[in-house]
């Protein structure tokens, strides 16, 4: 957009304004009609994000030291959040049944310290097939 505001932001703002004015009409009866009547103004057209191919995923894995390879693969395929993946310990990995348990979450507090706590999603992540 001309003023540096994305199309998505404009659509979200329009949807919010329309919802507020709909409440003013239907529930509060402060105005007679909702002036937000532009068709399609609240619709957001997102560009499809590119998806990496498996060779593109494994290329950087082969370039990093072995100790970081599992990190990259888990971040890619297990959809762990940053706090969850940085809090993983060896005890969270079961290589026999190929299971990753998110035993906690790690975050930086305002003080700059990291803490360990329960994951916000409270789930275990089952790893798929290992790389052949």
C-alpha positions as CSV (number, residue, x, y, z in Angstrom):
1,X,0.0,0.0,0.0
2,X,1.1,3.6,-0.6
3,X,1.6,4.5,3.0
4,X,3.6,1.4,4.1
5,X,0.6,-0.5,5.5
6,X,0.2,-4.0,4.3
7,X,-3.0,-5.2,2.6
8,X,-3.5,-7.7,5.4
9,X,-3.3,-5.0,8.0
10,X,-5.9,-2.9,6.1
11,X,-8.3,-5.9,5.8
12,X,-7.9,-6.7,9.5
13,X,-8.6,-3.1,10.5
14,X,-11.7,-3.0,8.2
15,X,-13.0,-6.2,9.7
16,X,-12.5,-4.8,13.2
17,X,-14.2,-1.5,12.3
18,X,-17.1,-3.4,10.7
19,X,-17.5,-5.6,13.8
20,X,-17.6,-2.6,16.1
21,X,-20.1,-0.7,14.0
22,X,-22.2,-3.9,13.7
23,X,-22.4,-4.0,17.5
24,X,-23.3,-0.3,17.5
25,X,-26.2,-1.0,15.2
26,X,-27.5,-4.4,16.4
27,X,-26.8,-4.4,20.1
28,X,-26.3,-0.9,21.3
29,X,-28.6,0.8,18.8
30,X,-26.4,3.8,18.6
31,X,-26.5,4.2,14.9
32,X,-29.2,3.2,12.3
33,X,-27.0,1.5,9.8
34,X,-23.4,0.2,9.4
35,X,-21.5,2.4,7.0
36,X,-18.9,-0.4,6.3
37,X,-20.4,-1.7,3.0
38,X,-17.4,-2.1,0.7
39,X,-17.6,-5.6,-0.7
40,X,-14.4,-7.6,-0.3
41,X,-12.7,-4.9,1.8
42,X,-12.3,-7.3,4.8
43,X,-10.9,-10.1,2.7
44,X,-7.3,-10.8,2.9
45,X,-5.4,-12.3,-0.1
46,X,-2.2,-13.9,1.2
47,X,0.6,-14.9,-1.1
48,X,1.3,-18.6,-0.8
49,X,4.5,-19.2,1.1
50,X,7.1,-21.4,-0.7
51,X,7.7,-24.8,0.8
52,X,11.1,-26.3,0.9
53,X,11.8,-29.6,-0.8
54,X,13.4,-32.4,1.2
55,X,16.7,-31.9,-0.5
56,X,16.6,-28.2,0.3
57,X,15.9,-29.1,4.0
58,X,18.7,-31.6,4.2
59,X,21.3,-29.4,2.4
60,X,22.0,-27.2,5.4
61,X,21.8,-30.2,7.8
62,X,24.7,-31.7,6.0
63,X,26.7,-28.4,6.4
64,X,26.4,-27.9,10.1
65,X,28.3,-29.8,12.9
66,X,26.6,-33.0,13.9
67,X,25.5,-31.6,17.3
68,X,23.2,-29.2,15.5
69,X,21.7,-31.5,12.9
70,X,18.9,-32.9,15.2
71,X,18.0,-29.3,16.2
72,X,17.4,-28.3,12.5
73,X,15.5,-31.5,11.7
74,X,13.3,-31.2,14.8
75,X,12.6,-27.5,14.2
76,X,11.7,-28.3,10.6
77,X,9.6,-31.4,11.0
78,X,8.2,-31.3,14.6
79,X,7.0,-27.7,14.5
80,X,8.4,-27.0,17.9
81,X,8.4,-23.4,19.2
82,X,11.7,-21.8,19.9
83,X,11.2,-22.1,23.7
84,X,10.3,-25.8,23.4
85,X,13.2,-26.8,21.2
86,X,15.7,-24.9,23.3
87,X,14.4,-26.6,26.4
88,X,14.8,-30.1,25.1
89,X,17.2,-32.4,26.9
90,X,18.4,-35.9,26.1
91,X,15.8,-37.2,28.5
92,X,13.1,-35.8,26.2
93,X,14.2,-38.0,23.3
94,X,13.2,-41.7,22.9
95,X,15.1,-42.9,19.9
96,X,13.7,-46.5,20.2
97,X,10.0,-45.4,19.6
98,X,11.0,-42.2,17.8
99,X,9.3,-39.9,20.1
100,X,10.1,-36.4,21.3
101,X,8.5,-35.3,24.5
102,X,8.3,-31.6,25.0
103,X,9.2,-31.6,28.7
104,X,9.3,-27.9,29.1
105,X,9.8,-24.5,27.7
106,X,12.7,-22.2,28.0
107,X,12.4,-18.5,27.8
108,X,14.5,-15.4,28.4
109,X,13.1,-13.3,31.2
110,X,13.5,-9.5,31.4
111,X,16.6,-10.2,33.5
112,X,18.2,-12.2,30.7
113,X,18.0,-15.5,32.5
114,X,16.4,-18.6,31.1
115,X,13.9,-20.7,33.0
116,X,12.4,-24.1,32.4
117,X,8.7,-24.7,32.7
118,X,5.8,-26.7,31.4
119,X,5.1,-26.4,27.6
120,X,2.2,-24.1,26.7
121,X,0.7,-26.8,24.4
122,X,1.2,-29.6,26.9
123,X,1.9,-32.3,24.3
124,X,4.4,-34.8,23.1
125,X,5.6,-34.6,19.6
126,X,5.9,-37.8,17.7
127,X,8.8,-37.7,15.3
128,X,8.2,-39.2,11.9
129,X,10.5,-41.5,10.0
130,X,14.2,-40.9,10.5
131,X,16.3,-39.9,7.5
132,X,17.6,-42.9,5.5
